[in-house]
Every structure is written in structure tokens, then in C-alpha cells.
Amino acid sequence: MPSDLSSAAFFLVAGLLVPGSNLVIQGVGLNPTRSSLLDFLLSIGAPIQVLKIESVNGELIGDIRVRHAPVRGA
């Protein structure tokens, strides 16, 4: 079962804010109705990449990479 994106949210934001960070979170659920956090982080300039997407039991899951970067207000 994939991890919920809300469970990964703290780590995504921490990876974005901590200098030198390069974090990959594996097996995160990427359900389009719940992935607005990724859209928001991208809109403020977060360098987020989805490295791999696959469908498991009808659910999209993927590995997400986030690196430290300055961001702008939203």
C-alpha cells in the first residue's frame, strides 16, 4: 500500500528548507485529488521531481525527490 502524501508533507517541506538537502521519498501515493500540495510547492519554486510513477492496484504511486532551494511567497 502506498504511503499517503499527507504523511510525506513534513519531509517534503523540511527537505526544501534545510540547506544541502537532497531527499527521495519512495512509494508515495499520487492520487490527483490529493496531490495539490505538490502543485503548491511547485508554484513557489520548489525543485520537486517525480522520479517514477506506476499504478499499483489502481492507485498511482511514485518516488518524489526534493532539494533545498529558496522559494517565493504564494
Helices and strands as residue ranges (DSSP letters): H 5-17, E 22-29, H 36-43, E 48-56, E 59-67
